[in-house]
Amino acid sequence: MYYVDFKSGLCEQAEFIKSPNYDERPPGVDVDLIVVHGISLPPDQFGGHAVTQLFTNQLDPAEDPYFESIKDLKVSAHVLIRRDGRLIQYVPFHCRAWHAGVSQFEGRERCNDFSIGIELEGTDQCCYTASQYHALAELIQGLWQAYPSLAGHKVVGHQHIAPGRKTDPGQYFQWVSLARLLDVPLTWQHKE
């Protein structure tokens, strides 16, 4: 299990690169949902620094034609898990990262208010790595330990909170494998 410090909101095992794209959560709102995303920049390419550049508003549109269409986005996630399982954290967990966009879960809108966003480096068209599943499970267990409000074990994909608008982490994400690694049943029903 990775160690998450409740006061700082940081994971000890993650490299921290601060994103400017965050703010405070609304008063009295508990974090009770984890949202799993998939990302690759440029699309379908892994490695490099483009995701970090996007989350820190430093993306250079001259590096790839696709970047021109996203250069003005102000987005972030709490954590990115690379293909080899390394973690980069951009936003402390007690703050609101800008990862979900227009979204709703169990009748509540604005999922950024009450969720933690975890990006996996990948695409909807390929499988995620064993290293990523292990790192994701270790991080989720650390979050459950640090934040009692997450005790409901609600872990969903971006596709579940923004259906029709988002498809990540996609059809190749193995919810059953994640639940097995966590050694608990996830309390939200995932359709494989």
C-alpha positions as a LaTeX table, in Angstrom:
\begin{tabular}{lrrr}
\hline
Residue & $x$ (\AA) & $y$ (\AA) & $z$ (\AA) \\
\hline
Met1 & 0.00 & 0.00 & 0.00 \\
Tyr2 & 1.32 & 3.45 & $-0.91$ \\
Tyr3 & 1.44 & 6.05 & 1.84 \\
Val4 & $-0.82$ & 9.08 & 1.42 \\
Asp5 & $-0.32$ & 11.90 & 3.91 \\
Phe6 & $-3.72$ & 13.25 & 4.95 \\
Lys7 & $-2.41$ & 16.71 & 5.88 \\
Ser8 & $-0.36$ & 17.43 & 2.76 \\
Gly9 & $-2.58$ & 15.40 & 0.44 \\
Leu10 & 0.49 & 13.89 & $-1.20$ \\
Cys11 & 1.48 & 10.32 & $-1.99$ \\
Glu12 & 4.96 & 9.51 & $-0.71$ \\
Gln13 & 5.73 & 7.26 & $-3.71$ \\
Ala14 & 4.82 & 9.89 & $-6.33$ \\
Glu15 & 6.93 & 12.57 & $-7.93$ \\
Phe16 & 5.13 & 15.87 & $-7.29$ \\
Ile17 & 4.83 & 18.40 & $-10.11$ \\
Lys18 & 2.39 & 21.13 & $-9.12$ \\
Ser19 & $-0.37$ & 21.98 & $-11.56$ \\
Pro20 & $-1.96$ & 25.43 & $-11.48$ \\
Asn21 & $-5.24$ & 23.83 & $-12.59$ \\
Tyr22 & $-6.96$ & 23.17 & $-9.29$ \\
Asp23 & $-8.93$ & 24.92 & $-6.59$ \\
Glu24 & $-10.54$ & 24.24 & $-3.23$ \\
Arg25 & $-13.37$ & 21.77 & $-2.87$ \\
Pro26 & $-16.72$ & 23.21 & $-1.80$ \\
Pro27 & $-17.11$ & 23.51 & 1.99 \\
Gly28 & $-18.53$ & 20.42 & 3.66 \\
Val29 & $-18.07$ & 18.14 & 0.63 \\
Asp30 & $-16.41$ & 14.81 & 1.41 \\
Val31 & $-14.30$ & 12.95 & $-1.14$ \\
Asp32 & $-16.11$ & 9.66 & $-1.71$ \\
Leu33 & $-15.37$ & 8.66 & $-5.32$ \\
Ile34 & $-12.29$ & 7.69 & $-7.33$ \\
Val35 & $-12.42$ & 8.24 & $-11.09$ \\
Val36 & $-10.05$ & 6.29 & $-13.36$ \\
His37 & $-9.08$ & 7.93 & $-16.67$ \\
Gly38 & $-6.90$ & 7.03 & $-19.63$ \\
Ile39 & $-4.67$ & 9.51 & $-21.46$ \\
Ser40 & $-1.97$ & 9.56 & $-24.12$ \\
Leu41 & $-0.37$ & 12.58 & $-25.75$ \\
Pro42 & 0.03 & 12.75 & $-28.64$ \\
Pro43 & $-2.91$ & 10.35 & $-29.06$ \\
Asp44 & $-1.86$ & 6.69 & $-29.00$ \\
Gln45 & 1.74 & 7.53 & $-28.05$ \\
Phe46 & 3.33 & 6.81 & $-24.69$ \\
Gly47 & 6.22 & 8.36 & $-22.83$ \\
Gly48 & 7.44 & 11.90 & $-23.13$ \\
His49 & 6.34 & 14.96 & $-21.20$ \\
Ala50 & 3.22 & 16.10 & $-23.04$ \\
Val51 & 0.77 & 15.03 & $-20.31$ \\
Thr52 & 2.75 & 16.93 & $-17.70$ \\
Gln53 & 2.95 & 19.90 & $-20.07$ \\
Leu54 & $-0.83$ & 19.79 & $-20.56$ \\
Phe55 & $-1.50$ & 19.65 & $-16.81$ \\
Thr56 & 0.91 & 22.54 & $-16.15$ \\
Asn57 & $-0.25$ & 24.77 & $-19.05$ \\
Gln58 & 3.06 & 24.40 & $-20.91$ \\
Leu59 & 1.97 & 22.39 & $-23.95$ \\
Asp60 & 3.76 & 23.51 & $-27.11$ \\
Pro61 & 1.38 & 23.34 & $-30.10$ \\
Ala62 & 4.38 & 23.24 & $-32.46$ \\
Glu63 & 5.38 & 19.78 & $-31.17$ \\
Asp64 & 2.38 & 17.95 & $-32.65$ \\
Pro65 & $-0.57$ & 19.05 & $-34.84$ \\
Tyr66 & $-3.05$ & 17.61 & $-32.29$ \\
Phe67 & $-1.77$ & 19.96 & $-29.58$ \\
Glu68 & $-3.20$ & 22.98 & $-31.39$ \\
Ser69 & $-6.73$ & 21.76 & $-30.59$ \\
Ile70 & $-6.04$ & 21.33 & $-26.85$ \\
Lys71 & $-3.46$ & 24.05 & $-26.14$ \\
Asp72 & $-5.92$ & 26.28 & $-24.26$ \\
Leu73 & $-7.41$ & 23.56 & $-22.05$ \\
Lys74 & $-7.03$ & 24.11 & $-18.30$ \\
Val75 & $-7.17$ & 20.55 & $-16.96$ \\
Ser76 & $-5.41$ & 18.37 & $-14.42$ \\
Ala77 & $-5.66$ & 15.12 & $-12.53$ \\
His78 & $-4.48$ & 14.26 & $-9.08$ \\
Val79 & $-2.13$ & 11.54 & $-10.34$ \\
Leu80 & $-0.79$ & 10.06 & $-13.58$ \\
Ile81 & 0.34 & 6.43 & $-13.58$ \\
Arg82 & 2.89 & 5.80 & $-16.32$ \\
Arg83 & 3.07 & 2.54 & $-18.30$ \\
Asp84 & 5.89 & 1.31 & $-16.01$ \\
Gly85 & 3.85 & 2.06 & $-12.87$ \\
Arg86 & 5.64 & 5.28 & $-11.86$ \\
Leu87 & 3.41 & 7.94 & $-10.31$ \\
Ile88 & 3.40 & 11.67 & $-10.95$ \\
Gln89 & 1.12 & 13.73 & $-8.71$ \\
Tyr90 & $-0.12$ & 17.14 & $-9.85$ \\
Val91 & $-2.74$ & 18.15 & $-7.28$ \\
Pro92 & $-2.97$ & 17.36 & $-3.54$ \\
Phe93 & $-5.85$ & 14.96 & $-2.91$ \\
His94 & $-7.73$ & 17.33 & $-0.59$ \\
Cys95 & $-7.92$ & 19.90 & $-3.42$ \\
Arg96 & $-10.19$ & 19.78 & $-6.46$ \\
Ala97 & $-8.42$ & 18.75 & $-9.67$ \\
Trp98 & $-10.09$ & 19.59 & $-12.98$ \\
His99 & $-10.40$ & 16.10 & $-14.46$ \\
Ala100 & $-14.05$ & 15.10 & $-14.84$ \\
Gly101 & $-15.66$ & 17.99 & $-16.73$ \\
Val102 & $-19.43$ & 17.82 & $-17.14$ \\
Ser103 & $-20.27$ & 14.71 & $-15.14$ \\
Gln104 & $-22.65$ & 13.07 & $-12.70$ \\
Phe105 & $-22.63$ & 10.05 & $-10.41$ \\
Glu106 & $-25.59$ & 8.66 & $-8.49$ \\
Gly107 & $-27.59$ & 11.82 & $-9.16$ \\
Arg108 & $-24.84$ & 14.24 & $-8.11$ \\
Glu109 & $-23.36$ & 16.53 & $-10.73$ \\
Arg110 & $-19.89$ & 18.13 & $-10.82$ \\
Cys111 & $-17.89$ & 15.05 & $-9.90$ \\
Asn112 & $-14.71$ & 17.11 & $-9.53$ \\
Asp113 & $-16.20$ & 18.40 & $-6.27$ \\
Phe114 & $-16.20$ & 15.01 & $-4.56$ \\
Ser115 & $-13.79$ & 12.79 & $-6.48$ \\
Ile116 & $-10.12$ & 11.99 & $-6.95$ \\
Gly117 & $-8.97$ & 11.69 & $-10.56$ \\
Ile118 & $-6.32$ & 9.15 & $-11.50$ \\
Glu119 & $-5.01$ & 9.06 & $-15.08$ \\
Leu120 & $-3.48$ & 5.92 & $-16.55$ \\
Glu121 & $-1.15$ & 6.40 & $-19.48$ \\
Gly122 & $-2.97$ & 4.46 & $-22.18$ \\
Thr123 & $-5.73$ & 4.47 & $-24.75$ \\
Asp124 & $-9.13$ & 2.89 & $-25.28$ \\
Gln125 & $-7.55$ & 0.70 & $-27.99$ \\
Cys126 & $-5.01$ & $-1.25$ & $-25.94$ \\
Cys127 & $-4.54$ & $-3.00$ & $-22.64$ \\
Tyr128 & $-3.07$ & $-1.32$ & $-19.60$ \\
Thr129 & 0.04 & $-2.86$ & $-18.05$ \\
Ala130 & 0.32 & $-5.11$ & $-15.01$ \\
Ser131 & 2.56 & $-2.45$ & $-13.43$ \\
Gln132 & $-0.21$ & 0.11 & $-13.81$ \\
Tyr133 & $-2.83$ & $-2.14$ & $-12.19$ \\
His134 & $-0.52$ & $-2.85$ & $-9.26$ \\
Ala135 & 0.34 & 0.83 & $-8.79$ \\
Leu136 & $-3.34$ & 1.80 & $-9.09$ \\
Ala137 & $-4.35$ & $-0.74$ & $-6.47$ \\
Glu138 & $-1.56$ & 0.36 & $-4.11$ \\
Leu139 & $-2.58$ & 4.00 & $-4.53$ \\
Ile140 & $-6.28$ & 3.30 & $-4.01$ \\
Gln141 & $-5.51$ & 1.34 & $-0.84$ \\
Gly142 & $-3.43$ & 4.27 & 0.41 \\
Leu143 & $-6.26$ & 6.67 & $-0.36$ \\
Trp144 & $-8.78$ & 4.46 & 1.45 \\
Gln145 & $-6.47$ & 4.46 & 4.47 \\
Ala146 & $-5.95$ & 8.25 & 4.46 \\
Tyr147 & $-9.51$ & 9.31 & 3.63 \\
Pro148 & $-12.20$ & 7.43 & 5.59 \\
Ser149 & $-14.88$ & 9.06 & 3.41 \\
Leu150 & $-13.71$ & 6.76 & 0.57 \\
Ala151 & $-14.71$ & 3.68 & 2.58 \\
Gly152 & $-17.60$ & 2.97 & 0.21 \\
His153 & $-15.06$ & 1.63 & $-2.31$ \\
Lys154 & $-16.64$ & 3.54 & $-5.19$ \\
Val155 & $-14.22$ & 3.42 & $-8.12$ \\
Val156 & $-15.52$ & 4.31 & $-11.58$ \\
Gly157 & $-14.23$ & 5.18 & $-15.02$ \\
His158 & $-14.59$ & 8.53 & $-16.74$ \\
Gln159 & $-16.93$ & 6.71 & $-19.15$ \\
His160 & $-19.31$ & 5.97 & $-16.26$ \\
Ile161 & $-19.68$ & 9.58 & $-15.08$ \\
Ala162 & $-19.74$ & 11.19 & $-18.54$ \\
Pro163 & $-21.37$ & 8.58 & $-20.80$ \\
Gly164 & $-21.62$ & 9.56 & $-24.44$ \\
Arg165 & $-18.97$ & 12.24 & $-23.92$ \\
Lys166 & $-16.04$ & 10.18 & $-22.62$ \\
Thr167 & $-14.98$ & 6.56 & $-23.24$ \\
Asp168 & $-11.90$ & 6.19 & $-21.02$ \\
Pro169 & $-10.37$ & 4.17 & $-19.54$ \\
Gly170 & $-12.09$ & 2.07 & $-22.19$ \\
Gln171 & $-13.13$ & $-1.47$ & $-22.99$ \\
Tyr172 & $-9.74$ & $-2.99$ & $-22.23$ \\
Phe173 & $-9.64$ & $-1.80$ & $-18.64$ \\
Gln174 & $-10.07$ & $-4.86$ & $-16.40$ \\
Trp175 & $-12.37$ & $-3.91$ & $-13.50$ \\
Val176 & $-12.41$ & $-7.50$ & $-12.24$ \\
Ser177 & $-8.59$ & $-7.56$ & $-12.06$ \\
Leu178 & $-8.55$ & $-4.28$ & $-10.13$ \\
Ala179 & $-11.14$ & $-5.57$ & $-7.65$ \\
Arg180 & $-9.08$ & $-8.73$ & $-7.20$ \\
Leu181 & $-5.92$ & $-6.73$ & $-6.47$ \\
Leu182 & $-7.82$ & $-4.56$ & $-4.00$ \\
Asp183 & $-9.23$ & $-7.69$ & $-2.37$ \\
Val184 & $-12.64$ & $-6.05$ & $-1.91$ \\
Pro185 & $-15.71$ & $-5.92$ & $-4.07$ \\
Leu186 & $-16.09$ & $-2.52$ & $-5.66$ \\
Thr187 & $-19.47$ & $-1.12$ & $-4.64$ \\
Trp188 & $-20.33$ & 0.31 & $-8.03$ \\
Gln189 & $-21.40$ & $-2.25$ & $-10.62$ \\
His190 & $-19.11$ & $-2.20$ & $-13.67$ \\
Lys191 & $-20.15$ & $-3.69$ & $-16.96$ \\
Glu192 & $-17.25$ & $-5.56$ & $-18.63$ \\
\hline
\end{tabular}
